[in-house]
Amino acid sequence: MSDDLLPDTDGQDGKTEVPTPFSFKLMIVLTVIYLGWRLIEGIVWLVQRLT
């Protein structure tokens, strides 16, 4: 019995590397930069509130 939705493996381990799109990498980098900046702003705000 075979399932039509599953790909044939032909003896391979089923590990096919799909390259990551540049736009996805760019989105991750920009998100990390943004969250880092917001963390710095939060620390500065907290220090100002405590002093």
C-alpha positions in Angstrom: 0.0 0.0 0.0 1.5 3.4 -1.0 0.4 6.8 -0.1 0.1 9.2 -3.1 0.9 12.3 -0.8 4.2 11.0 0.4 7.3 11.4 -1.9 9.3 8.4 -3.1 12.6 8.1 -1.3 14.6 6.0 -3.8 17.0 4.9 -1.0 17.9 8.4 0.0 17.6 9.6 3.6 15.0 12.1 2.6 17.3 15.0 3.5 17.0 17.5 0.7 18.5 20.9 1.5 16.3 23.8 0.5 18.2 27.1 0.4 16.9 29.8 2.7 15.6 32.9 0.8 17.6 36.1 1.2 14.4 38.0 2.2 13.9 35.6 5.1 17.4 36.1 6.3 17.1 39.9 6.0 13.8 39.8 8.0 15.5 37.8 10.8 18.4 40.2 10.9 16.2 43.3 10.9 14.0 41.8 13.6 17.0 41.1 15.9 18.3 44.6 15.4 14.9 46.1 16.2 14.4 44.0 19.3 17.9 44.8 20.4 17.2 48.5 20.0 13.9 48.2 22.0 15.8 46.4 24.7 18.3 49.2 25.0 15.5 51.8 25.1 13.8 49.8 27.8 16.9 49.6 29.9 17.5 53.4 29.5 13.9 54.1 30.5 14.1 51.8 33.5 17.4 53.5 34.7 15.8 56.9 34.3 12.7 55.9 36.3 14.8 54.5 39.1 17.1 57.5 39.5 
